[in-house]
Amino acid sequence: MLDIRWIRENPEAFDRGLARRGLAPLSAQILRLDKQWREAQTAAEQNQAARGKLGQAMAATKAKGGDAAASLMRQMSESKEKQAFLEAEAARLREAVDAALAPLPNIPADDVPDGKDAADNKLVREVGAQPKFNFKPKDHAALGEALGQMDFARAAKISGARFGVLSGMLARLERALGQFMLDLHTREFGYTEIAPPLLVRDAAVFGTGQLPKFADDLFRTTAGLWLISTAEVPLTNLVREEILDEEKLPLRFTALTPCFRSEAGAAGKDTRGMIRQHQFDKVELVSIAHPDASADEHERMTHCAEEVLNRLGLAYRVVLLCTGDIGAAARKTYDIEVWLPSEAAYREISSCSNCGDYQARRMDARFKPKGGKGTRFVHTLNGSGLAVGRTLIAVMENYQRADGSIAVPEALRPYMAGTEVIAGGV
């Protein structure tokens, strides 16, 4: 949620920020509603003050006696009805302001490049060497099916399209990847492991910005709860409606969870294999940071996610997303893209975003400055550390051998009982 006070003071900057996202200017419309709300709020406060004076006059009149009390009582009754109307009108207008702000995206940071889509993203760095093969590399689906350990046909019988079944050593490799990532982030990078709920309320999904605009991308139960599309939702909402002590910041959380996405806007995209599924595992990183430190925390988080790929020996690149490609809640986002030999291309495996106070305002998550007065909104950050399924794909494709077997990266062997190669029938 954007700060209405900032919009009042910076209407031109607000409209410029919207324009950078390809949206029409809205400051005049929103400030008109805001003015009506403030006028209604002021009228309610003035009427309440007048009622207080009437109450004092009634008390004085009763003490003296006389007929004036009846007139004052009539005025008090009328004032009470007026107060109820004014307060209801102020509440209605406040809701209208919030409703106008709720679907708006965050304002991009100044150093985010302008652009329409992924073609306008800015390359930040490329890391690692792309593997060279003396044979034509297969994609992960062909490798997994040939091994007899990846089955999409049976998954379709059970659940439909965009699901898969892993078995044997590939199932163990996926589990190993998740455990390796959790251990790295908790033991070396100071994240606290969380086992969060997978079903959340409307308020939690609204808090991180998926509602109201992206409801079609989510799955909802008949009980009205939402299946999480990312552990960002429960992890970030751990601090909703709380006032934190400044010295406790930053808070860093991580979780390995299943994630569920309808992929409503991805019809026809990545229909083969595990690239884009309705259900997948992901290790999520979330930071709750001091506003003055969130930019540094963003760089740190991105490097934590990168280190997973470094330890696995996978080539990747980091790109800074342009205004046309950045998520709605983010001020600034780095995408980490891993090399997939079958496509001879880099594919996204993590997005690390600084959301500023956008989510904190929606959740009412604040901190109390040490030695200061009042409270300030925290800044929230989130990133994949990493998407487990896509990391599995990358390991399979980059470590494949001519006979169809897959070498296990050294970093994962302790999680695989020392297994060095995955071959068919194992």
Secondary structure, 3 states (H helix, E strand, C coil): CCCHHHHHHCHHHHHHHHHHCCCCCCHHHHHHHHHHHHHHHHHHHHHHHHHHHHHHHHHHHHHHCCCHHHHHHHHHHHHHHHHHHHHHHHHHHHHHHHHHHCCCCCCCCCCCCCCCCHHHCEEEEEECCCCCCCCCCCCHHHHHHHHCCEEHHHHHHHHCCCCCEECHHHHHHHHHHHHHHHHHHHHCCCCEECCCCCEECHHHHHHHCCCCCCHHHCEECCCCCEECCCCHHHHHHHHCCCEEEHHHCCEEEEEEEEEECCCCCCCCCCCCCCCCCCEEEEEEEEEEECHHHHHHHHHHHHHHHHHHHHHHCCCEEEEECCCCCCCCCCCEEEEEEEEECCCCEEEEEEEEEECCCHHHHHHCCEEECCCCCCCEECEEEEEEEEEHHHHHHHHHHHCECCCCCEECCHHHHHHHCCCCEECCCC
